[in-house]
Amino acid sequence: MEKIAILTDSTSDLTKQMAEEHDITVAPLSVNFGDQSFLDGIEISPEKFYDKLKTSDRLPTTSQVSVGGFVEIYKELAQKFDTIISIHISDKLSGTYQAAVLAAKEFSDVEIVPVNSKTVATSLAFQVRMAAEEVRKGSSKEEILKKLEKTQENQKIFFSVKTLEYLEKGGRIGKAQALLGTLLNIKPILTVDREGYVAPLEKIRGHKKVLQRLADLFGEFIEEHGPNCFQAILHAAAEEEANGLKKAIEEKFGPQKIEISQLGPVVGTHTGPGAIGIVLTPR
C-alpha cells in the first residue's frame, strides 16, 4: 500500500493537538509586526497575536510559505512517504499554493500533489482532516483527490467583519471592493466563492442582525444538504459572540455538532478582531 502524507499550511488554523492526532504536517506562514517576524502557530499563538494587535501602532502583514520552505518539508516527508498531498489556502488569497507547485517540481523520487482548496481557515481544515481520515481508511491517492474535488463543490463559509480595513490593507478584499465606504452600521456578510475569492453576499444593518442571518444561513444549508456535514463557527477574539451564535443556532434547529474555532494570526491579520462566521461542508 502506498504511504500517503497529508500536508497543509497554518491558515487552516489546525491546533497542534489536532494536527498530531490526524498525522497532518503544517507549514507555517509568518506574521510581521514591523521588523519582527513570527512563525504562525509556532512562535506566536492566536491569544498572543490578538493581544499584540491591540497595542501595535501599525497593522501587521503576513508572508506566505516560501518555495524553499516547502522544499525542506517535502524532503523530510519524502524519507517516509511515497506520495504527498499538499492542500493549501485558496490561490486567490495567498501565493502559498503556487509556492507549493514550484517546490513540487524539484522532486522526482516522490509524488507531490499540490491541491488548491479554494478556501481558508476551518473550511480548509475540514478538507485536510477528511483527507487524513481517508488515508487512515486505506484510500488511494485518486480516491482522496476525487473526494477533495467533490467536497469543494459545496463548501460554504459565511462571515462578517467589524471593519473592511484589514481586508483592504492586506489586499484580500477581492470582489468585496464595492462595499468600501458603506453607510454607518451597515455590516457586510462575506463569503469565499467557488473561485476562492472573498466576495460580498449581503449587507445587513446592525451587528445583532448579522448573527441572526448567520444562524439562518446555517439552517438553509442543513435543509439543502442534510445534517451530515462538518459544522463550525469561526471567530477572531470573539468567543462570547461565537458561543452566542452556537446557542442561537441550536435554539432554532436543535442540537448540532458545531465546533468553535478561533482564527489564527495569519487569517486574523486580514479579518481583524471581532470577525465571526460559519463554515459548512458536506461529508
N, C-alpha and C positions, 0 to 999 in steps of 0.2 A: 504494500500500500504506500502511495506517495505521502511524504511528510510535508504538510502544508502549514506555513506560518501566516499569521494574520498581523498586519502592521497598520497602525493609523497614526494620526497626529494629535497634538494636545487640544486642538479646537473641538475634539469630541467630548471634552470635559469628563472623561472617564476618571473615576477615583483610582488611586493606586491599588486599593483592595480589589476593585472590580477588574482592573487590568490583569492582576495576578491570578485572580480566580478563574478568568476565562483564557489565560495564557495569551494575552494580547500585548504586543510591543507598541510603545507610544513614542513617537518622535516629537520632541518639544519645539514649539515656536518660541520666540522671545518677545518680551515686553520691555520697552525702553522708556525710562524716565530721564530725560536729558541725556547725560553721558553714562548713566547707569543702565546696564542691560541685565535682565533676569530670564533664566530659562523657565518657561511656563510649567507650573506643576512640580518643578524640581527646586528652583531657587526662590520661588515666590508662590505662596498659596493664594486661593481666592480671598480669604479673610485679610491677609496682609496687603493684597493688592487694593482692595476697596478702602482699607484704612489709609493707605498711601495716597490714593486718589483724592481723598478728602483734603489732604494737606499740600498736595502738589500745586505749584503755581502755573503749571502748563499741562496740557493734555499729553498722556503717554502715546507712544507709537508702537507698532509691532513689526517683527521681522519674520519672514517665512523660514521654513527649514531649507537650508542650502542644499545644492546638489552634492557637495562634499559631505554634508551631514548624512544624507541618505546613503551615499556610497559606504560610509563607515558602518551604518546599521545593517545594510544589505550584506556586507562582508561577514559580519558576525552571525547573522541568521543563516547565511549560506553554508556555514560549517555544520549545521544541524538539520537543515530542511532542503527538500528538492524544489519546492515552489513557495513563493512569497506573494500573497495577495495583499496589496498595499492600498488601503482605502482612505481617501482624503477629502478635506473640505472642498466645497464647490470651487471650480477653477474661475468662477466669476467673482469670487470673494478673496482669493489668495493665489499666489503663484506657487504654492506648495505642491499641488498636484503636478504641475509642469516640471518642477524640480525633480519629483519622483520619476517622471517619464524619462528625463535626461539621464538620471543616475542609473536607471534600469538598463540603459543601452550599454553601460560599461561592463555588463556581466554576460557570460556565455555558458558558465558552468551551473547556473541555477536559473530557473524560470521565474521572472518577476513580472507580475501583472498589476500595474497601477490602475486604480479604479477611481473615477470622478464620482463622488457621492451625490453631487448636485445639491448638497445641503450642508448643515453645520450643527455644532453643539449636540444636544441629546439625540437629535434626529440622525446625525452621523453615528453616534454611539450605538443606536439601535441596529443600524446596518452592520456595524463591526461585531457587535455581540451575536447577532444572528449568524454571521459568517463563522464565528468561533464555535457556535453551537453545532453548525453543520460539520465542521472539522471533527468535533468530538463524536459525531454520529458516524463518521467514516465517509462522508460525501466526497465526491470527486471535485476537482477544480472547476470543471464545466458545470456541474450541478450548483456549486456555490455561486458562480458568476451569473448563472441564469436566475437564481433566486434573488441576487442583489438587483439585477435589472428589473425584475418584477416588483420588488419592494419599492424601487424608486418611482414607479409609475403612480403610486397612490400615497406617497408620504406627504404629510402636511405639517407645516409649522406656522403658527399664527402668533404674533407677538406685538406688544406695544412698548414704546419708549417714552420716557418723560420729556425728552427733547431730541430733535434730529441733529443737534450739534455734533455729537460724537460720530454718528454715521457719516455726516457730511465731511468733517475734518479728516476722518480716516479714509475717505474715498470709497466707502462701501454703500453709499446711498442708492446706487443702482437706479432702478426705474421709479424710485420714490422721490426723485428730484423735484417733481411738480408740487410736492407737499410743503416745500420750504416756504416760510413766510405765511403759513396758515394762521387763521384767526386765533386769538387767545382762547384757551380752554378747549380747542379742537384737538383731539388725540387721535393719531393715526393707528389703525390696525394694519400691520405689515405682514407679509408672507415671504417665503423663499419660493419662487415659482419653479416650474419644471425645468427651466434652463439653468437654475441656480442663482438667479439674481434676487436681491432684495427688491420687493415690489409692493406698491400700495394695494390694500384690499378694500378698506372702508375708512371713513372719517367719523369719529364719534365725539359728541360733546360731553365732556366730563369723564374723569377717571373711573368713577363708580360704574358708569355705563359700559366702559371698556371691559371691566371684569365680567359684567353680565353678558356682554356679547361673546367673550371668550368661552364662557360656560355654554352658551347657545351653539357656538361653532363645534364644541366638543360633542354636544348631543346630535347635531346634524351629521357629523362624521360617523358616529356609532350607529345611527339609524341607517345610513347608506352602506356601511361596510361590516356592521356587526361588532359585538364586543370583544372578539378575539383579536386584539391588536396591542401593540406597545402603546402605552399611555404615559405621558409625563407633563409636569408643569416645570417650566424653567424660569429662573429669576436672577436678577443681578442685585444682590444685597437687599432683597425684598421678601424675606422669608415669611413674615407675618401675612403679607398680601398673598403669597403663594399658598399658605395654609388656608387662608380665607377663600381663595378660588377653589381649592380642592373641596372644601366644605360645601360651597355653593353648588358645585357640580354634583356632588353626591346627594345633596338635598333634592336636586331636580331629577336625577337619573338613577339614583340608588347607588349602593356600594360599587366601587371601581378599584382596579389595581393600578392606581396612579402613583408613579414615582415623582419625587420632587428633587430637582437638580439645580444647583447654583451654577451660573455661568462663570467660567474660569477667567483668568486675567486677559487672555488674548481676545476672546469674544466680548468680554466686559469692556475692553478698551473701546470697542466700536459701538456698543449699545449704550454705554454709560450706566450709572447706578439707577435702580428703580425699574428697569425693564422687566416685563413679565410676559409669559406666553405659554402656549400649549403645543405639544408635539404628539402626533398620532401617526402610526404606521401599521398597516395590516401585516399580520404574521404570514 
